[in-house]
């Protein structure tokens, strides 16, 4: 059995697309244009190469709520054998959504 490296990264980026995750019932798959990937103390930063790139990120649907394309997502995520995944039960302050400025 292959064991993954314990890792965690604080990522920030703009949502480019959002759809239901193809295999995880309560998750959406977010395409995120990453603007920042900062290390979390004591954990490997396996998403460090992400800034400036798009990342597919599995996120629990109820955390995303009404998030839309262009909104800013900031969370802690890890690289798993199945791809990148946001913490499913983040501590307060470790998952934030900022709506993009809406045109009037």
N, C-alpha and C positions, 0 to 999 in steps of 0.2 A: 504494500500500500504506500502511495506517495503522500508525504506530509508536506504541507505548505509552510512557508516561512511566516512567522508571526509578523504582521506588518500593518501599518496604519498611516494614512496621510490626510492632512487637512487640505481639501481642494475647494477652489472657487472657480466659477465659470458661468457662462450664459447658456441657457437652454436653447439648443438648435432644433431639436425634435423630441417628441414624446409619444410613446405607444405602449400598449400592453406588452408585458414580458411574455415571450413565447412559451416558457416552461414554468415560471413561478406565478401561481395564481394571484397573489396579493401584491405583486410588484409591477412597476412600469419600467421600461427601458428608456433611459434618457440619453440623448446624444448631447454631450456637454462640450462647448468650446472652452477649454481650460485656460484660465488666466493666471492661476497660482496653484502650486502644489508644495505645501510646506510640511516638514517632518513633524511627527508627534514624538515627544520625548520618550526614549526607551524602546521605540519601535522602528523597524526597518521601513524606509520610504521607497516602496516599490512603484510608486506612481510619479516619481520625481521628474521623469522625462516628459511629462504630459503638457506643461505650459506651452501654449501656442498650437496645440493639437486638439483634435476632437476625441473624446473618450466615451465609449458606451458604458453606462453606469446603471446597474439595477438599483432601484429605490422603492421602498414600500409606498404603495399608492396613497395611503392615507396621510403620509408625511407631505406629499406633494400637493395635496388638496387641489386648488384651482390653478396651479402653476401653468404658465403658458410659455410659448416660444418667446425668447428675449429676456425672460425673468432671470435673475441672478440666484444661483444655488451655491450655498457654502455648507460643506458637511465634512465629516471624516469618513474615509472609504478605505477599503483594503482590496488588494488584488487576490482573487481566489482562483482555483483551477478552472472555474467557469467564467472568469472575467472579473471586472471591477464591480464592487458592491458597496453601497453606502451602509453605514451602521443601521441595522433595522430598528434598534431601540436606543437612539442617542440620548445623552444627558442634555438637560436644558442648556441652550446656548451652542450646542455642537451641531445644530442643523437649523439653518435659516434660509428663508426665501425672501427675496426683495423683488417686488414687481418692477418691470421696466417702466420708465415714464410713459404714461399714456398720452397720446396726441389728443388735443382738444379741438 
